[in-house]
């Protein structure tokens, strides 16, 4: 299990970094301005234990190669700043899954002009998508706020996805 892994401490990315198939445990991942993180092969599972677990500054790109997947398990907050892109090859949301156990306010924040293609499961915290932000996939949050010109584009392929949180499916839909 991921909880039994030895922590690698804080993982700071400036410039470009690569992760390949495997399980990783860090207190946090902090991506500086203009940084790039590439998931190049296989299934990557990240367990982030810190209070500020994941932060991506301005103009950051996180790319998932064809055939690779990324699952992120977060105990703290996830903050994606302005102009950040987190997507897989072909923008397939089921290839990126984010699970948050955080129960405080504002646990998942996607900044202005951010683009995220993923399934986000954060039932105990607030999720906010900034101005002109786009989330392709699905989101479950205690509250979900979609700011000016931001949008959620539900990917129907997620309706039959089995995740670490169990099987998924749409039980309620509200157009906003």
N, C-alpha and C positions, 0 to 999 in steps of 0.2 A: 504494500500500500504506500501511497505517497507520503503519508504522515510519518512513516518510519525512515524516510530518507534523511541523510545528513544534509543540513542546510549549507548552501554555497555562499551564504551571506547576501550582501547587496550586489546585484548585477547591474553595472552601469554601462550603457551603450552610447558611445560617441563615434561618429563615423559609421562604419558598417560592421555587423556581427552576424554569425551564422549559428543556428542550432540544427542538429540532425536528430534522427529518431532516438527516443529515450525519455526517461523521467527525470525531471529536474526540480529541486526545491531551493528557493531563495527567500530571504526576508522581503526583498522587493526587486523590481526591475524599474530602472530610471533611464529613459531614453532622452538624450539631449536634443536640442534643435538640429534639424536636418539629418538625424540618425536613421539608419536602415537596419532592420532585423529580418533576416531571411531564414525561413524554415525550408530546408532544401530536400529533405527526404523523410519518409516514414511518418509514424505517429509520434508527436511530441506532446508530452503532458507536463505542465508547469504547475507547481504548488507554491503560492506566494503567501507568506505568513505574517508579514508586517502590517502595521496600521495603514500606512500609505503604500499599498502593495504594488501598484502599477501606475507609472506616470509616463506619459509621452508628450514631450514639448512640441513646439510648432514645427510643421513641415516634416513630420516623421512618416516613414513608410514601413509597414510590416507586411511581408509577402509570404504566402504559402505556396510552394511549388506544386505542380500537378502531381497527384498521387500522395501528397503529404497532408496531414491534418494537425490541428492545434487544439488542445483542450487546456483551459486555464482555470484553475481552482484558486479562488481569492478569499482570504480571511479579512482583508482590509479594503480600502477604497481603490477604485480604478478611475483615473483621470486622464482623458485623452484631450489634449489641447487643440488649438486651431490648425486646420489644414492637415490633419492626420488621416492616413489611409491604412486600414487593416482589412486585407482581403486575400482570398485564395485564388489560385489560377482558375479563370472562368467565373469568378465571383460566386462560388457555391457556398452558401451560408452554413450548410451542415458540416463543412470542413473546418469551421472555427466555432468552438463552443466555449462560452464563458460562464462559470458558476461562481456566484458570490454568496458567502455566508454572512457578510457584513450586515449588521442590524442598526447602525446609526443612520443619520441623515446623509443624503447626497452620496451614496455609495458608488454609483456609476455615473460619470459625467463625460459626455462626448461634446467637444468644443465646436465652435463655429466652423462651418465648412468641412467638418469631419465626415469621413465615409467609412462605414463599418459594414461588412458582409458577414454576419454571424448569428448564432442563436445565443441570446443572453438570458440567463436565469438568475435573477436577483430578487427573490420574493420578499425579503425582509428589509429592503432599502429602496430609496428613491433613485430613479433613473431619469436623467435629463439629456436631451439631444439639443444642441445649440443651434443658433441661427444658420439656416441653409445647410444643416447637417442631414445626412442620409443614412438610415439603417436599413440594409437589405437583409431580411431574415425574419427574426422574431425577437420579442422582448417580453419578459415577465418581470415586473417590479412591484414593490409596495405601492408606489405611484410612478407614473410615466408622464413626463412633461416633454412636449414637442414644441419648441420655440419657433419664432418667426421663420416661415418658409422651410422649416425642417420637415422631414417626412420619414415614415416607416413604410417600407415596401415588403409586405409579408410574402415569404417564399413558400408556396404550397407543398413543396417537397419535404418541408419540416413537419408536416402533419402526421407523418408515420415514423418519425425519427425516434429511436430508443436512445436515451441519454443516460448519463450518470445519475440523473435525478429521476429516471424512470421513463416510460413511454410518454410521448407528447401527443397533443391533438388540440384542435380548436374547439373550445366549449362556448366561447362568447366572443363576439366581434362587435366593435363599435367604430363607426367611421367618424373621423374628426377632421 
